[in-house]
Amino acid sequence: MEFHEQQFGLYVTLEDDGYIKRTLISKAGEEDLPSTKIQDEVILFSELNFEPYAKVVDAIQNIADQLDLEDKETMTTEEKEIFNSFSSLVEDLLVALEEEQQIPGLLLRTTIQDSLPINDDSVEYAYLATKIIPEQLRAIVDYNFFINSLFYNMDAKIPLIDGTDFYFLSALKIQQELTFAGVLEARYFFRAIVDYFVFLTMQFLNTNPNVTRCKCCGKFFVPKTKKVTKYCDRIVKNNLTCKQIAPIVKHQKLASTDKVIEAYDRNKRKMYRRYERNDGKVYMSEKVLTYNDFYEWNDNATEARDKYLNGTISAEEALKIIEVND
């Protein structure tokens, strides 16, 4: 069966016990992906490292900033060359993502396609592309930060409220398809990467999950029982899990762990607010960050946190890397 490009995207079917079935449709055809648990997909997304991705998106933004095409009827030869460089780098990024991560790669491409008119090689199209594409590329990382903020509040038992902090969850319009083959089945169609993760988040929150933070590794998890659980089952050192390591770690070490994790969270929110004020532009302020600046700090801070938790460096050494001067 041949598919039209407007059919490219992801079909999701809700299954029992919090699992989903997914079918990806792309140029390669139709592919059924392994079923996965919604909570695992959301938590895994919260842990993704976007630092390499951010470097490329910053480069794309820098090229876009070289073009001022508003109210122009034609482009100069130099402007055409710059726009071609912009388009080539975007395409390279999408191709690399499609090879490494099927769902984000395809859905980022379809997100961009649906956000722009048909490419008619006009100045207007080039103008819109240089404005819209960087925004769409950054949106997935904005949602990653949102998920982490959401989990932080849930662990702190801060009620979920309908406000600016949770605007992603205010509404979601998606395409639904009903089929009947002895049993009525509904599946949902996605061509926007953020919509897919918003959908998963809504389904996840609908189960009223008990999201908590591991007191050993500092990462979020959902306990398997309703009992108070301090430690997760992630393997962190010498093939041992946090749950196995924690009882043999001294109280002083755990107290320092809380201090390092708290500093990591606090400084991450601080650095992200500086990036948000930038909004993709570089202004004359040392406290304003580029997209890549934020993720370069985040990568170093996350590595320092993990090295401390693995016992490679001390709490003091980790805090020197994590803490940001005002």
N, C-alpha and C positions, 0 to 999 in steps of 0.2 A: 504494500500500500504506500502510495506517495502522499506526503503531507505538505500543505501550503504553509508558508512561513507564519501566517497568523495562527496556525494550530500549534506551533512550537511552544513548549512550556511544560509545566509540571502538573500532573493530575494526582490528587491526594484523596485517599479513602480512609475514613476513620474505622478502626477495628476495635475488638474487645481489649480490655485491660490496658487502655492507654496507648495502644500501638497504632501506627499508620502504615498504609500500603501506598507506594508511590510509583508512578509511571512517568518517565521522562520522554518527551517527543522532541527530536532535533533533526538536523540534516542526516544524521546517521540512522534515523528511523525511530522505532518505538522500543523502549527498554524498561523492563520491570526492575526496580531497585529493591534491595532487601528491605523487609519491614523493619521499622525502628520504633523505639518507645519515644513518645513526645517529650517526656521530661529529660531523657538522655540527649535528644537533639537540641533542646533549648540550653541545657547546661553546657554541652560541648561548644555551642555557639558563643556562650559567654566567656569561654576560655581561649578563643582564637587569638593568635598573635597577628595583628595587622601591620606590624612595623615594615616588612618588605613591601607590602601593598601600598602603604602610605608614601614611601619614597617615589614610586611610580606616579601616583596620583598628584603628588606635589610637582613633579616634573611636567605633568600634563597641564596643571594649573599655571605653571610658570610660562609655558608656551602660549596658553590662552590669553594671559595678561599682556602679551606682546601685540595683540591684535585689538584695534579699536575700530570696529566695523559699523557702529551705530550710525544710521542715516546715510550710509554710503551706497552708491549704486553699482560700483565696480571695485574690484580689488587690483592692487598693483601686483606685478610679478613677484615681488618680495613677499607680499602678504599671502599670495597663493602658496608660495613655498612654505611659509610658516604654518598655514592651515593644513597643508599636506603632512607636515611633520606632526602636527597635533593629531590628525586622523590616524596616521600610522602608529603612533605610540598608543593611542586608545585601542586600536585593533590588536596590537601585540599583547596588551594587557588582557583583553578579553580571550584571545586564543590561549594564552598561558593559563588563565583561570579555568577555561573549559577542559584543558588537558589534565589539570591537577584536581579540580573540584567541580564535578559535573553540574550540580544544582546551582551554586552561586554563579558559575561561569555563564551558563545558558540564561538564567533569569536576569543577570545584569545586562546581557545583550538585549533581551526582549524589553527590559525596562527602558533602556535608552531608545530603542526603536519606537516604542509607543509614546515616548515623550517628545519626539521630533516629527516634523512633516517629512514627506518623501524628499530625499536628496535630489534637488534639481540643479545642483552646482551654482546656485545663486548666492549672492552676498548675504541675503537674509537668512538662508539656511546656515551658512558658515557662522554668522553672528549668533544665531540661536544655539548652534552646536557648542560653541565655545563658552556659552553661559550655562546651558543645561547639563551637558555631560559631566563636568566636574562636580556639580551638585549631586547628580545621581550616583556618582562613584563614591562620594563621601557619605551618602545617606546610610549605607549599610554599616559603616563604622559608627555613625551617630546612634544607630539602633543597638549596636553592640554595647556602647557605653550606657544606653538607657537600660538594657537588661541587667547590667551589673549594678546600676543604681537601684533598680527594682529589687534585686536580690538582697542588696545591702539593707534596704528598708524592711524587707520581709524578715530577715534575720534579726533585725533590731525591733521587730514587732510594731513597726510604724504602719498604721492602717493605710490600705490602698484607697486613695481618694481621686476623684475626678478633677484634676487640675492640670496646671502647665507641666508638672513633672511627669504626668502620665498621658500626655496628649496623643501618643501613638495608639493608645488603646481606646480612644473615644468612639471610633467607628471604623468599620471595615466593609467595603463592598467588593464582593468576589463573585465569580461566575460558578454556578452550581449545575451539575448535570445529573439527571436521574436515569437509572437504567433498571430494567426488570427482566430477570431471567429466573423466574420462580420466586425470587426474593427481591424486594425493592432495595436498591442501593444508591446512595448519593456519593458523588465524588466532586471535588472542588478543583477548579482550574486556576493556575497562577502564571502570570507573565511578569510579575514584579517581585523582586527579591525581598524587599522589606515586607510586602504583604504576606508572603509565605511565613516569615518569622513572626509577624504580628498574629497571624492565624494560630500558629503553634503556641505562642504565649497565651493567647486567650483560652485555648483548649487546656493548657497547663494550669492556668489560674482557676479555671472552672472546677478543678478537682480539689480546690482549697489546700494546696500542698504546704507541707511544713519545710520550707527552705531554711537551711541553717548553714553555718560556716564551720568547717572543721577547725578544731582548736589546735591541730597539729600542723596541717599544710596550708591552712588559710583559704582553701577553695570551697565553693558552695556545693551542697549536695542535699538530697532528700532522703532522710532516714527510712529504713525499710519497715519500721514499726512506729507506733505512736509514742513510744517511750523516748525520754530525753536521751539523745545520742550526741556525744561531743565529737566523735571521730569518724572519718569516712573509711572506705575500703580501698582507696587508691594506694598503689604501691609507690612508696617514696624513697626507700633506701634498703639496699641489701635484700631485695625481693620481699621486703616486709611492708605491711600496710600501716597507715596511720593508727588504726585501731590496735595493731600489735606493738607499735613503737611507743605510743603514748604512755602506757603504764610504767615503762622503764626510764622515761625521761623525768628528770628532777623537776620539782615544782618551780624552781627559779627559772629553768629553761622555758617552761610553758608561760610564765609571766612575761618573760622577754619576748616570746613569740607573739603574745597579744600586743605588745608595744610596737613591734616591727610591723605587724599587719595593720594596726590602727594608723600608723604613720604612712604606710603604703596607700591605704584608702583615702586618707585626708589629702595627701599630696597629689594623688591621681585626680581627685575632684578639682583641686586648685589649678592644676595644669590644664585640665580640660576646659575650665572656665576661661582661661587665658586664650586657648585656641578658639573657643566660640566667639570671643570678642574680635578675633582676627577675621573669621568667616572667609577664609581663603585668600585674604589680602595681607600684604606685608606693610605695616605702618611703622612710623618712627617711634617705637616704644620697645624697650628691651624685655618688657613683660608680655608682649604679644607674640604668640607662637605660630609657626606654620604648621600645617598638617603633619609633615614629617618630623618637625621638632618635637611635637607631642609624643609621637610614637617612638622616637629615638629615646626620649626620657623614659617612657613606659617600658620599653624593652630592657633598658639597663636596670630600672627599678625592680621589675619583675624578676630578672636574673639574680639581683642582689637578695631579694626576698627568698627565692628558692634556694640559693646557695646557703643562706643562713639556716633555713629549715633543714637542709641536708647536712648541716654541721661543717660546711666548708669555710665559712667566715663567721665572725662574731656579730652580735647584735649591733655593737657600736660601728663596725665596718659597714654593715648593711644600711644603717640609718644615715651614715655620711653620704651614701649614694642616693638614698630615697628622698631625704629631706631637701626641700627647695626653699631658698631664701626669699623673703617677701621683697 
